């Protein structure tokens, strides 16, 4: 299940999450973001211990600004409320596994 992040729920859903969070910064008009979205929608069971979130930069500009998002899609990994990894551009499942430290 994908959780959509807003300016209001970012802290509760991402920073206070009890498991690692994969946060996808995207926009509805962005072609590569749609590709990334399909990849996230089809992640396998190896990602069951990860909370998948999406943040529309046009609707949650405060969150995007906080992390200086200038390129989309940008994916960030949060663990224990801290941003630990970041990558811009479309990233396939094996790359996401590396970012998350999933073997």
Phi and psi in radians as a Rosetta constraint file:
Dihedral C 1 N 2 CA 2 C 2 CIRCULARHARMONIC -1.736 0.35
Dihedral N 2 CA 2 C 2 N 3 CIRCULARHARMONIC 2.322 0.35
Dihedral C 2 N 3 CA 3 C 3 CIRCULARHARMONIC -1.759 0.35
Dihedral N 3 CA 3 C 3 N 4 CIRCULARHARMONIC 2.278 0.35
Dihedral C 3 N 4 CA 4 C 4 CIRCULARHARMONIC -1.611 0.35
Dihedral N 4 CA 4 C 4 N 5 CIRCULARHARMONIC 2.277 0.35
Dihedral C 4 N 5 CA 5 C 5 CIRCULARHARMONIC -1.702 0.35
Dihedral N 5 CA 5 C 5 N 6 CIRCULARHARMONIC 2.371 0.35
Dihedral C 5 N 6 CA 6 C 6 CIRCULARHARMONIC -2.106 0.35
Dihedral N 6 CA 6 C 6 N 7 CIRCULARHARMONIC 3.034 0.35
Dihedral C 6 N 7 CA 7 C 7 CIRCULARHARMONIC -1.036 0.35
Dihedral N 7 CA 7 C 7 N 8 CIRCULARHARMONIC -0.566 0.35
Dihedral C 7 N 8 CA 8 C 8 CIRCULARHARMONIC -1.423 0.35
Dihedral N 8 CA 8 C 8 N 9 CIRCULARHARMONIC -0.551 0.35
Dihedral C 8 N 9 CA 9 C 9 CIRCULARHARMONIC -1.832 0.35
Dihedral N 9 CA 9 C 9 N 10 CIRCULARHARMONIC 0.036 0.35
Dihedral C 9 N 10 CA 10 C 10 CIRCULARHARMONIC -0.959 0.35
Dihedral N 10 CA 10 C 10 N 11 CIRCULARHARMONIC -0.886 0.35
Dihedral C 10 N 11 CA 11 C 11 CIRCULARHARMONIC -1.052 0.35
Dihedral N 11 CA 11 C 11 N 12 CIRCULARHARMONIC -0.851 0.35
Dihedral C 11 N 12 CA 12 C 12 CIRCULARHARMONIC -1.161 0.35
Dihedral N 12 CA 12 C 12 N 13 CIRCULARHARMONIC -0.728 0.35
Dihedral C 12 N 13 CA 13 C 13 CIRCULARHARMONIC -1.457 0.35
Dihedral N 13 CA 13 C 13 N 14 CIRCULARHARMONIC -0.520 0.35
Dihedral C 13 N 14 CA 14 C 14 CIRCULARHARMONIC -1.918 0.35
Dihedral N 14 CA 14 C 14 N 15 CIRCULARHARMONIC -1.019 0.35
Dihedral C 14 N 15 CA 15 C 15 CIRCULARHARMONIC -1.198 0.35
Dihedral N 15 CA 15 C 15 N 16 CIRCULARHARMONIC -0.536 0.35
Dihedral C 15 N 16 CA 16 C 16 CIRCULARHARMONIC -1.808 0.35
Dihedral N 16 CA 16 C 16 N 17 CIRCULARHARMONIC 0.242 0.35
Dihedral C 16 N 17 CA 17 C 17 CIRCULARHARMONIC -1.142 0.35
Dihedral N 17 CA 17 C 17 N 18 CIRCULARHARMONIC 2.551 0.35
Dihedral C 17 N 18 CA 18 C 18 CIRCULARHARMONIC -1.589 0.35
Dihedral N 18 CA 18 C 18 N 19 CIRCULARHARMONIC 0.125 0.35
Dihedral C 18 N 19 CA 19 C 19 CIRCULARHARMONIC -2.557 0.35
Dihedral N 19 CA 19 C 19 N 20 CIRCULARHARMONIC 2.926 0.35
Dihedral C 19 N 20 CA 20 C 20 CIRCULARHARMONIC -0.996 0.35
Dihedral N 20 CA 20 C 20 N 21 CIRCULARHARMONIC 2.547 0.35
Dihedral C 20 N 21 CA 21 C 21 CIRCULARHARMONIC -2.074 0.35
Dihedral N 21 CA 21 C 21 N 22 CIRCULARHARMONIC 2.289 0.35
Dihedral C 21 N 22 CA 22 C 22 CIRCULARHARMONIC -1.819 0.35
Dihedral N 22 CA 22 C 22 N 23 CIRCULARHARMONIC 1.965 0.35
Dihedral C 22 N 23 CA 23 C 23 CIRCULARHARMONIC -1.926 0.35
Dihedral N 23 CA 23 C 23 N 24 CIRCULARHARMONIC 2.122 0.35
Dihedral C 23 N 24 CA 24 C 24 CIRCULARHARMONIC -1.790 0.35
Dihedral N 24 CA 24 C 24 N 25 CIRCULARHARMONIC 2.005 0.35
Dihedral C 24 N 25 CA 25 C 25 CIRCULARHARMONIC -1.538 0.35
Dihedral N 25 CA 25 C 25 N 26 CIRCULARHARMONIC 2.184 0.35
Dihedral C 25 N 26 CA 26 C 26 CIRCULARHARMONIC -2.555 0.35
Dihedral N 26 CA 26 C 26 N 27 CIRCULARHARMONIC 3.057 0.35
Dihedral C 26 N 27 CA 27 C 27 CIRCULARHARMONIC -2.470 0.35
Dihedral N 27 CA 27 C 27 N 28 CIRCULARHARMONIC 2.587 0.35
Dihedral C 27 N 28 CA 28 C 28 CIRCULARHARMONIC -1.079 0.35
Dihedral N 28 CA 28 C 28 N 29 CIRCULARHARMONIC -0.529 0.35
Dihedral C 28 N 29 CA 29 C 29 CIRCULARHARMONIC -1.498 0.35
Dihedral N 29 CA 29 C 29 N 30 CIRCULARHARMONIC -0.060 0.35
Dihedral C 29 N 30 CA 30 C 30 CIRCULARHARMONIC -1.595 0.35
Dihedral N 30 CA 30 C 30 N 31 CIRCULARHARMONIC 2.024 0.35
Dihedral C 30 N 31 CA 31 C 31 CIRCULARHARMONIC -1.033 0.35
Dihedral N 31 CA 31 C 31 N 32 CIRCULARHARMONIC -0.911 0.35
Dihedral C 31 N 32 CA 32 C 32 CIRCULARHARMONIC -1.047 0.35
Dihedral N 32 CA 32 C 32 N 33 CIRCULARHARMONIC -0.533 0.35
Dihedral C 32 N 33 CA 33 C 33 CIRCULARHARMONIC -1.138 0.35
Dihedral N 33 CA 33 C 33 N 34 CIRCULARHARMONIC -0.616 0.35
Dihedral C 33 N 34 CA 34 C 34 CIRCULARHARMONIC -1.158 0.35
Dihedral N 34 CA 34 C 34 N 35 CIRCULARHARMONIC -0.674 0.35
Dihedral C 34 N 35 CA 35 C 35 CIRCULARHARMONIC -1.096 0.35
Dihedral N 35 CA 35 C 35 N 36 CIRCULARHARMONIC -0.816 0.35
Dihedral C 35 N 36 CA 36 C 36 CIRCULARHARMONIC -1.070 0.35
Dihedral N 36 CA 36 C 36 N 37 CIRCULARHARMONIC -0.685 0.35
Dihedral C 36 N 37 CA 37 C 37 CIRCULARHARMONIC -1.058 0.35
Dihedral N 37 CA 37 C 37 N 38 CIRCULARHARMONIC -0.715 0.35
Dihedral C 37 N 38 CA 38 C 38 CIRCULARHARMONIC -1.135 0.35
Dihedral N 38 CA 38 C 38 N 39 CIRCULARHARMONIC -0.659 0.35
Dihedral C 38 N 39 CA 39 C 39 CIRCULARHARMONIC -1.087 0.35
Dihedral N 39 CA 39 C 39 N 40 CIRCULARHARMONIC -0.796 0.35
Dihedral C 39 N 40 CA 40 C 40 CIRCULARHARMONIC -1.136 0.35
Dihedral N 40 CA 40 C 40 N 41 CIRCULARHARMONIC -0.658 0.35
Dihedral C 40 N 41 CA 41 C 41 CIRCULARHARMONIC -1.117 0.35
Dihedral N 41 CA 41 C 41 N 42 CIRCULARHARMONIC -0.420 0.35
Dihedral C 41 N 42 CA 42 C 42 CIRCULARHARMONIC -1.924 0.35
Dihedral N 42 CA 42 C 42 N 43 CIRCULARHARMONIC 0.335 0.35
Dihedral C 42 N 43 CA 43 C 43 CIRCULARHARMONIC -1.129 0.35
Dihedral N 43 CA 43 C 43 N 44 CIRCULARHARMONIC 2.514 0.35
Dihedral C 43 N 44 CA 44 C 44 CIRCULARHARMONIC -1.471 0.35
Dihedral N 44 CA 44 C 44 N 45 CIRCULARHARMONIC -3.075 0.35
Dihedral C 44 N 45 CA 45 C 45 CIRCULARHARMONIC -1.117 0.35
Dihedral N 45 CA 45 C 45 N 46 CIRCULARHARMONIC -0.332 0.35
Dihedral C 45 N 46 CA 46 C 46 CIRCULARHARMONIC -1.117 0.35
Dihedral N 46 CA 46 C 46 N 47 CIRCULARHARMONIC -0.242 0.35
Dihedral C 46 N 47 CA 47 C 47 CIRCULARHARMONIC -1.738 0.35
Dihedral N 47 CA 47 C 47 N 48 CIRCULARHARMONIC 0.170 0.35
Dihedral C 47 N 48 CA 48 C 48 CIRCULARHARMONIC -1.050 0.35
Dihedral N 48 CA 48 C 48 N 49 CIRCULARHARMONIC -0.482 0.35
Dihedral C 48 N 49 CA 49 C 49 CIRCULARHARMONIC -1.552 0.35
Dihedral N 49 CA 49 C 49 N 50 CIRCULARHARMONIC 0.229 0.35
Dihedral C 49 N 50 CA 50 C 50 CIRCULARHARMONIC -2.122 0.35
Dihedral N 50 CA 50 C 50 N 51 CIRCULARHARMONIC 2.373 0.35
Dihedral C 50 N 51 CA 51 C 51 CIRCULARHARMONIC -1.533 0.35
Dihedral N 51 CA 51 C 51 N 52 CIRCULARHARMONIC 2.155 0.35
Dihedral C 51 N 52 CA 52 C 52 CIRCULARHARMONIC -1.732 0.35
Dihedral N 52 CA 52 C 52 N 53 CIRCULARHARMONIC 2.181 0.35
Dihedral C 52 N 53 CA 53 C 53 CIRCULARHARMONIC -2.271 0.35
Dihedral N 53 CA 53 C 53 N 54 CIRCULARHARMONIC 2.652 0.35
Dihedral C 53 N 54 CA 54 C 54 CIRCULARHARMONIC -2.231 0.35
Dihedral N 54 CA 54 C 54 N 55 CIRCULARHARMONIC 2.453 0.35
Dihedral C 54 N 55 CA 55 C 55 CIRCULARHARMONIC -2.243 0.35
Dihedral N 55 CA 55 C 55 N 56 CIRCULARHARMONIC 1.959 0.35
Dihedral C 55 N 56 CA 56 C 56 CIRCULARHARMONIC -1.333 0.35
Dihedral N 56 CA 56 C 56 N 57 CIRCULARHARMONIC 1.997 0.35
Dihedral C 56 N 57 CA 57 C 57 CIRCULARHARMONIC -1.136 0.35
Dihedral N 57 CA 57 C 57 N 58 CIRCULARHARMONIC -0.418 0.35
Dihedral C 57 N 58 CA 58 C 58 CIRCULARHARMONIC -1.362 0.35
Dihedral N 58 CA 58 C 58 N 59 CIRCULARHARMONIC -0.407 0.35
Dihedral C 58 N 59 CA 59 C 59 CIRCULARHARMONIC -1.823 0.35
Dihedral N 59 CA 59 C 59 N 60 CIRCULARHARMONIC -0.397 0.35
Dihedral C 59 N 60 CA 60 C 60 CIRCULARHARMONIC -2.201 0.35
Dihedral N 60 CA 60 C 60 N 61 CIRCULARHARMONIC 0.997 0.35
Dihedral C 60 N 61 CA 61 C 61 CIRCULARHARMONIC -1.048 0.35
Dihedral N 61 CA 61 C 61 N 62 CIRCULARHARMONIC -0.543 0.35
Dihedral C 61 N 62 CA 62 C 62 CIRCULARHARMONIC -1.118 0.35
Dihedral N 62 CA 62 C 62 N 63 CIRCULARHARMONIC -0.715 0.35
Dihedral C 62 N 63 CA 63 C 63 CIRCULARHARMONIC -1.177 0.35
Dihedral N 63 CA 63 C 63 N 64 CIRCULARHARMONIC -0.800 0.35
Dihedral C 63 N 64 CA 64 C 64 CIRCULARHARMONIC -1.064 0.35
Dihedral N 64 CA 64 C 64 N 65 CIRCULARHARMONIC -0.712 0.35
Dihedral C 64 N 65 CA 65 C 65 CIRCULARHARMONIC -1.168 0.35
Dihedral N 65 CA 65 C 65 N 66 CIRCULARHARMONIC -0.686 0.35
Dihedral C 65 N 66 CA 66 C 66 CIRCULARHARMONIC -0.982 0.35
Dihedral N 66 CA 66 C 66 N 67 CIRCULARHARMONIC -0.607 0.35
Dihedral C 66 N 67 CA 67 C 67 CIRCULARHARMONIC -1.843 0.35
Dihedral N 67 CA 67 C 67 N 68 CIRCULARHARMONIC 0.264 0.35
Dihedral C 67 N 68 CA 68 C 68 CIRCULARHARMONIC 0.890 0.35
Dihedral N 68 CA 68 C 68 N 69 CIRCULARHARMONIC 0.832 0.35
Dihedral C 68 N 69 CA 69 C 69 CIRCULARHARMONIC -1.286 0.35
Dihedral N 69 CA 69 C 69 N 70 CIRCULARHARMONIC 2.029 0.35
Dihedral C 69 N 70 CA 70 C 70 CIRCULARHARMONIC -2.092 0.35
Dihedral N 70 CA 70 C 70 N 71 CIRCULARHARMONIC -0.280 0.35
Dihedral C 70 N 71 CA 71 C 71 CIRCULARHARMONIC -2.228 0.35
Dihedral N 71 CA 71 C 71 N 72 CIRCULARHARMONIC 2.387 0.35
Dihedral C 71 N 72 CA 72 C 72 CIRCULARHARMONIC -2.236 0.35
Dihedral N 72 CA 72 C 72 N 73 CIRCULARHARMONIC 2.562 0.35
Dihedral C 72 N 73 CA 73 C 73 CIRCULARHARMONIC -1.276 0.35
Dihedral N 73 CA 73 C 73 N 74 CIRCULARHARMONIC 2.517 0.35
Dihedral C 73 N 74 CA 74 C 74 CIRCULARHARMONIC -2.152 0.35
Dihedral N 74 CA 74 C 74 N 75 CIRCULARHARMONIC 2.305 0.35
Dihedral C 74 N 75 CA 75 C 75 CIRCULARHARMONIC -1.943 0.35
Dihedral N 75 CA 75 C 75 N 76 CIRCULARHARMONIC 2.348 0.35
Dihedral C 75 N 76 CA 76 C 76 CIRCULARHARMONIC -2.196 0.35
Dihedral N 76 CA 76 C 76 N 77 CIRCULARHARMONIC 2.530 0.35
Dihedral C 76 N 77 CA 77 C 77 CIRCULARHARMONIC -1.883 0.35
Dihedral N 77 CA 77 C 77 N 78 CIRCULARHARMONIC 2.294 0.35
Dihedral C 77 N 78 CA 78 C 78 CIRCULARHARMONIC -2.079 0.35
Dihedral N 78 CA 78 C 78 N 79 CIRCULARHARMONIC 2.315 0.35
Dihedral C 78 N 79 CA 79 C 79 CIRCULARHARMONIC -2.333 0.35
Dihedral N 79 CA 79 C 79 N 80 CIRCULARHARMONIC 2.193 0.35
Dihedral C 79 N 80 CA 80 C 80 CIRCULARHARMONIC 1.041 0.35
Dihedral N 80 CA 80 C 80 N 81 CIRCULARHARMONIC 0.578 0.35
Dihedral C 80 N 81 CA 81 C 81 CIRCULARHARMONIC 1.440 0.35
Dihedral N 81 CA 81 C 81 N 82 CIRCULARHARMONIC 0.026 0.35
Dihedral C 81 N 82 CA 82 C 82 CIRCULARHARMONIC -1.999 0.35
Dihedral N 82 CA 82 C 82 N 83 CIRCULARHARMONIC 2.428 0.35
Dihedral C 82 N 83 CA 83 C 83 CIRCULARHARMONIC -1.278 0.35
Dihedral N 83 CA 83 C 83 N 84 CIRCULARHARMONIC 2.134 0.35
Dihedral C 83 N 84 CA 84 C 84 CIRCULARHARMONIC -1.920 0.35
Dihedral N 84 CA 84 C 84 N 85 CIRCULARHARMONIC -0.464 0.35
Dihedral C 84 N 85 CA 85 C 85 CIRCULARHARMONIC -2.570 0.35
Dihedral N 85 CA 85 C 85 N 86 CIRCULARHARMONIC 2.735 0.35
Dihedral C 85 N 86 CA 86 C 86 CIRCULARHARMONIC -2.671 0.35
Dihedral N 86 CA 86 C 86 N 87 CIRCULARHARMONIC 2.412 0.35
Dihedral C 86 N 87 CA 87 C 87 CIRCULARHARMONIC -2.547 0.35
Dihedral N 87 CA 87 C 87 N 88 CIRCULARHARMONIC 2.474 0.35
Dihedral C 87 N 88 CA 88 C 88 CIRCULARHARMONIC -1.918 0.35
Dihedral N 88 CA 88 C 88 N 89 CIRCULARHARMONIC 2.584 0.35
Dihedral C 88 N 89 CA 89 C 89 CIRCULARHARMONIC 1.714 0.35
Dihedral N 89 CA 89 C 89 N 90 CIRCULARHARMONIC 2.938 0.35
Dihedral C 89 N 90 CA 90 C 90 CIRCULARHARMONIC -1.156 0.35
Dihedral N 90 CA 90 C 90 N 91 CIRCULARHARMONIC 2.272 0.35
Dihedral C 90 N 91 CA 91 C 91 CIRCULARHARMONIC -2.204 0.35
Dihedral N 91 CA 91 C 91 N 92 CIRCULARHARMONIC 2.159 0.35
Dihedral C 91 N 92 CA 92 C 92 CIRCULARHARMONIC -1.310 0.35
Dihedral N 92 CA 92 C 92 N 93 CIRCULARHARMONIC 2.929 0.35
Dihedral C 92 N 93 CA 93 C 93 CIRCULARHARMONIC -0.941 0.35
Dihedral N 93 CA 93 C 93 N 94 CIRCULARHARMONIC -0.769 0.35
Dihedral C 93 N 94 CA 94 C 94 CIRCULARHARMONIC -1.055 0.35
Dihedral N 94 CA 94 C 94 N 95 CIRCULARHARMONIC -0.646 0.35
Dihedral C 94 N 95 CA 95 C 95 CIRCULARHARMONIC -1.173 0.35
Dihedral N 95 CA 95 C 95 N 96 CIRCULARHARMONIC -0.642 0.35
Dihedral C 95 N 96 CA 96 C 96 CIRCULARHARMONIC -1.138 0.35
Dihedral N 96 CA 96 C 96 N 97 CIRCULARHARMONIC -0.674 0.35
Dihedral C 96 N 97 CA 97 C 97 CIRCULARHARMONIC -1.090 0.35
Dihedral N 97 CA 97 C 97 N 98 CIRCULARHARMONIC -0.730 0.35
Dihedral C 97 N 98 CA 98 C 98 CIRCULARHARMONIC -1.091 0.35
Dihedral N 98 CA 98 C 98 N 99 CIRCULARHARMONIC -0.768 0.35
Dihedral C 98 N 99 CA 99 C 99 CIRCULARHARMONIC -1.050 0.35
Dihedral N 99 CA 99 C 99 N 100 CIRCULARHARMONIC -0.666 0.35
Dihedral C 99 N 100 CA 100 C 100 CIRCULARHARMONIC -1.485 0.35
Dihedral N 100 CA 100 C 100 N 101 CIRCULARHARMONIC -0.200 0.35
Dihedral C 100 N 101 CA 101 C 101 CIRCULARHARMONIC 1.339 0.35
Dihedral N 101 CA 101 C 101 N 102 CIRCULARHARMONIC 0.462 0.35
Dihedral C 101 N 102 CA 102 C 102 CIRCULARHARMONIC -1.551 0.35
Dihedral N 102 CA 102 C 102 N 103 CIRCULARHARMONIC 2.225 0.35
